[in-house]
Amino acid sequence: MLNSGDVVELDLGIPSGREAGLRRPAVVATAQRLLDASPSVVHIVPLTSTLRGFGSEILVEPDESNGLDAPAAAQCQHIRAVSVGRVDRVIGNVGGVTLAQIRETLGLLFDLPT
C-alpha cells in the first residue's frame, strides 16, 4: 500500500519534448484518504538530480527516511497520473514538511485558493 509522500521508483517511459521520463524516483502526491481506497492510478511528482532552482521545484535533501542518496528537485510542473503498476518499489518517504511544500507549490501552479 502506498502512502502520501512516499518516494517510489518507477519508469515513466520515453519522454516527449521536455516532459519527465525514463526510470526515476518520484513522490506520491495523492491524498492519503484516496490511497486508502487502493486506487489503480496515483498522482506523482517526478524527482530529478538536475537542480535548476525553478520556482515550481522543491529541493529534497537526502536523508535516512526518504531513501535518496543525493539532493533532488521535486518537479511539481511535471505532476502526472500513473498506474500503480508503474511503481516498482517504495524507497522512503519525504515526510510531512516536504510533502506540504510540494502540495503548496501544486496549489500555486493550479491557481487554487489558499
Buried (B, 14 or more C-beta within 10 A) or exposed (E): EBEBBBBBBBEBEEEEEEBBBEEBBBBBBBEEEEBEEEBEEBBBBBBBEEEEEEEBBBEBEEEEEBBBEEEBBBBBBBBBEBEBEBBEEBBBBBEEEBBEBBBBBBEEEEEEEE
